[in-house]
Amino acid sequence: MGVRGAAAWLGRDLAVDLGTANTLVYMRGRGVVLSEPSVLAMDTRTGSVLAVGHGAKQMLGRTPAAIVAIRPLHDGVIADFDAAEDMLRAFIQRVHPHGFWSRPRLVVAVPSGVTGVQLRAVEEAGYAAGARRVYIVEQAMAAAIGAGLAVYEPSGSMVVDIGGGTTDVAVISLGGIVSATSVPIGGDDMDDAIVQFVKKEYSLLLGERTAENIKIALGSAFPLADEPDAEIRGRDMVTGLPSTVLVSAAEIRHALDEPVTAVIDAVRNVLDATPPELAGDIATSGIVLAGGGAQLGGLADRMRHDLRMPVRVADRPDQAVALGAGQCVESFEAMRSVVLTRPGGLG
C-alpha cells in the first residue's frame, strides 16, 4: 500500500449506533457498511467467541448448555461489558481490518440521559475494541441529523427515536437539545408484549425470535386497510407439546397497545416541557419518527390521531442514528458542538 493508500485507511473513522437490538457501523466516505444484530455467542467452557451478529442471533434459544447467546446491551446501555467489548471489536475488525496503525476515531451514539458511569463504559469498550479516540453523541441528536432535520436553525424540531431497548424523544433548536427524555420502552418490549398476550390468551409459549417475526408480519398501532391473520407456533403450556394457533392483526395490535401508549406518553411529556415558541414550530413542522420501531405499521397514524399534529417517518428510520453519527466523522470540526465529551486518547 502506498502513502496515499495508507493515509486513506488511517482516515477511515467510524461511527457506531450501538443499539440494544442492532449495531450499525458507518465508515467515513463509505456510509453504513455494517448492520448486524447486537448478539454474541460464546463457548462457556473456553470463553471463546463463536459468532457475532446474524450468526449469533440464529443461536438464540437454540444453544446447548455449553454455548450461550448473549445480548450485551439492555435498555440501551451496556449490561455485559466484556461481551460488548468482544462484539464491538469483532464488528470494527470486520469493516476495518488493518491493525494498530489504522486505529480509527470512533463516534458512538448513546441514549439521552445516560449516567457518567455508563458513558465511561461505552468509551472504555470503544478503546478496548481498537479505537484511538472515542467520542459520544446522543442518539436523539444523531437521529435528527440523520433524518435531515435542520438542527442548527432557530426553530424547533422534534425527533422520536424508537430503538430495541429505549425510546429517545427530543426537541432540538440551534444545535442543542432543549427538552428530552429517554424511556426504557422499545422493540424488545413490543416483542415481550406479544409473548405475554399469546401466553395469556392461548396458553402458548413463544420464543423471542418468533415474537419478533409476528410483530413484523402482523404488528400495527392503528387499524390498516388490509389486515392478515397468521398461524403461530409455540409450546402448549398445558400439554407441553408443540402447537399452532391462528391470530389476527387486531389481536396483535391490542397486545402492542401498552408499549405504543408509553411511547406516545413520553412524547407528550417532552412537549409539555417545551417552550411555547418551539412547541408552535413543532405543531407546524411535525414530529419525525426514527429507529427500527418507527417501522411498526400505522404508528405515525396513531400518533397523528392522538397528538393532533403532523407525524412522519424518516426515509431510512433504522439507519437514521448511524447516518447522523456518521456526519460527525465526515465533519468533525463542524459537528463538534453535538459531541457530548472530548476525551483524550492515543493521538
N, C-alpha and C positions, 0 to 999 in steps of 0.2 A: 504494500500500500504506500503510495506516495505521500508527500507532505500535505497536499490538498485533501487527499482521502482521509488521512489521519485526523486532520483538523475537522473534517466533516463529522467523523464519528465522535470526536471529543465534544462537538456541539450538539449531539443528539440528546438534548434534555428531554425529560419525560414528565408527564402529568398523570396522576393516578386518581381515579374515582374508586376509592377502597370501600366498597359497599357491603352491606350485610349479605345480600343475595348474589351480587355480581361485582366483579372487579373489571374496570376498563382502563386501558393504558393508552395514552396519547403521546406520540413521538413528534418532536418539533420538526416541521417541514413535511411530515407524512400523514398527520391526522391520527385517528383512532386505529391502532394496529393490533389491539387485543381486546376481546370481550369474553370473559370466562366466568363460570360460577365461582363464588368465593368458598371453595371447598378443598380440603386437603385430605388424602388418605394415607394412613401411616401404619406400619407394622409395629405393634406394641412390644414385640419381643426384641427387635433390633433398634427401634427408634428411627428406622429409615423411612423416607418419604416414598410412597409407591406411585402416587399420582396427584396432580393438582388440576383444578378446573373441571372441564367436561368429564374427563376420565374418572375423577374422584366423585363427581356428582352421581354418576351411574352406579356407584357403590353404596349410596345412601340407602340404609335399610336392608342391605343385601350382603353385609360382610360377615365372615366367620369371626369367632371370638378374638383371634389374634390380630385382626385388622379393624381399625376404627376410621370412619369418615368424619372429619371434623369441620365445623363451620367456625372459623376463628373469631368472627365478629358477631356481636349480639347487640341489637338496638343501636346499630351504627357505630359502636365503639369496640375496641379490641378486647375480647374476653379471654383469649388464649394467646399470650404474647409470642411464645416460641412457634406455635403453628402459624401465626400471622406473619412472622419473620420468614419462616421457610416458604410460605406461599408467595409472599411478595418477592422474595429473592428468585424463586422459580419463574415468576412472570417477567421480572426485569431481565433475567438471563435469556429468556425465550426471545425477547424483542431486541435485546442489547448485549449480545454475547461476545464482548470484546475485552473483558478483563479489566484490571485495575486502571490502566491509563485512559480508559474511556468512561470512568465512573461519572454518571450523569448528575446534573442538578435535578431535583425531584420536587414537584409541587403535588401535594396530597390534599384532597378535598375531605373535610370532616363536617359532621353535623354542627349546626349553630348551638352555642351554649355548652360545648364540651369543657370539662374541667382542665386545669393545668396538668394534673396527673395524666389524664387521657391524651392531652396534646403531646406530652413528653413520650408517652408510649408509642404514638404514631411516629414521632421524629426518630426515636431510637430504632424502631422497626425499619424505617427508611434507611438509616445509616448502616444498620446491620445487614440490610439487603444489598448494599453496594453503592448507595448514593454518596456523592461528595458534599452536597448541601441539600437540606430538606426545608422546604417552605410549606406553609399551611394556608389554605383558603377555605372559607366557609362554603358549604355545599349550596346554600341558597343563593349566595352571590355568584358562584360558578354557574349554577343552573340559569340564573337570569342572563348572564353574559352569553352562555351557550345557546339560549333561546332567542338571542338577538334583541333583548330589551335595551333601551337607551339608559343604562345605569348611571351615566355621568350627567344626564340632563337635570335641570332644576324642576323636575316633575316626578310624581310618584309612580313607581312600577311595582306590581305585586307578583311574586312567584310562589308556587306551591310545588315543592319537590317531594314526590311520594316514592320513597325507596323501599327496600325489602324490610328494614327494621325501624326506620324513622320517617316521619314527615316533617320537612322543614318549610316553614312559612315565613316570608319576609317582605317588608315594604322597603324599597330602595330608592334613594334620591341622592344626586350629587356624589355618586361613587361610594356611598356608605349605606349601611343598614340602619333604618330609622326605628323600626319595630320588628320584632321577630319572635318566633317560638320554635322549639323542636319537640315533637311529641313521639313517644315510642310506639307509634302505630304505622304499619306499612304492609307490604305484600305478604309477609310471613303471618301477620295477624289475620289477614283475609283467608289465607290457607287454613289456619287453625280454626277460624270460624266455620269453614266448610266441614272440617273434620268433626267438630263438636255438633254441628247440626245433623249430619248424617248419623252420627253415633246416637243422638237423642231420638231422632225420628224413625230411623230404620234399624237400630241396634247393629250397625255395621261399622267396623273399624277400618279406617283408611290410612295409608301411608302418606307422608308429606308430599312426595312427588305426585301421587295420584290426585291429591287435593289441589296442587298447583295446576295440573292438567285440566281439572274440572273448572277451575277459575278461568283459565284461558279460553276454554271451549264454551262455557255457559255463563260465566260471570258477567254481571251488569249492575249498575247503580240506578238505572232508570228504565222504564219499560221501552223495549225496542220493537221495531216493526216485525221482525222475523225471529221468533224465539224457539230454538230447538229443544228437544228432550235428548237425554243421553243415558245409556246404561253405564253404571259404575260398578266396579268390582272391589270387594274387600273381604274381610273375615267376619262372619256372623258371630256376634257376641254370645249367642245362646248355644249354638251347635259347635262353634269353633271351626267350622268348615268354610271354604271359600263360597261366596255368594254374590249375586248380581241383583241390583235394583235399578229401576228407571226413575230418574229425577228430571225435573223441569227447570228451565231458566228462571222462572218465577220463584221457585223454591230456593235456588242458589242466591238470587237477589235478596230474598228475605234473610238468608244466612249471613250475607255480607253487610246488612244494614248497620249493624253496630259499629264496625270499623269505619265504614264510609261516613256515618254521622259524626264520629270522633274527629275525622279529618276536617269536616265542614265546621265543627265547633272550634277547632284550632284556628281556622281562617277567620271566623267571627271574632275570636279573642284578639287576634292581631289587628283587625280592622278597628275594634274598639279602642285600641291603644295608639291608633294612627292620628296625627294632627289633621284637623278638618280639611285644610287645603289639599293635602296629599290624598286624603280619602276621596275628595271630589275628583281628583285626577284619575284615581283607580276606577271610580264609578263610570268614567268616560272611556278610559283605555282598556279596562277589564283586567282579569286575572289570567295568568298563564300557568298551565299545568305542565310539570316536567317529571322525570323519573319513570321507572317501569310501571309503577302503579297508575300513572296517568293514562295508560292504555286500557284500563278497565272500561268496558263498553258502557256508554251513557253517563260516565262520571261528569263530564263537562255539562251535560244537560241537567243532571241532578243539582249541581252546584249553581247553575244559572237559575234554576227554578227556586232553590232555597234562599239564595243570596240576592236575587233580583239585580244582577249586574252581568256584564259580558264575561264569558269564560271561554278560553280556547286552549287547545292542546298544542304544545310546541311541535315543530316539524319533526324533530327526532328526539322525542322525550327521553328515551332510555339512554341517549348519548349526551344530553344537554350538560350535565355536570362535567363530564370528561372534556367536552368541547370548550366549555368555559374555562376550566382549569388549564386546558391547552393554550388558550390565549395568553395566559400568564407566562408560559415557557416560550411562546412566539415573541412576546414583547415584555421582557422582564421589567425594564425601567418604566414603561408606560403604565404597566399594571401593578406597580409596586404598592399603590395605595390600598389595594384589595387584599394584600397578603397580611395574615394575622401576625406572623412572627418573622424575625430576621435573625435566624440563628447563625452561629459560627459553623465551621465545617473543615473540610480538607482542601481549602483553596477555592 
